[in-house]
């Protein structure tokens, strides 16, 4: 489903640029700008999955991982 949404936004941005900027259509320019804003908002809301903590453990140490509910 995410791939479909992504491809629709890319197509909207491309058509908005081609028909709006190059073709001179204000309607396509606005649709392309909205597609671009939706794309940027989606990227901004993506979770940043990265290294949160790194530690070296000695042979007798224990490290516990837990997840809190949202």
Order of alpha helices (4+ residues) and beta strands (2+ residues): alpha-alpha
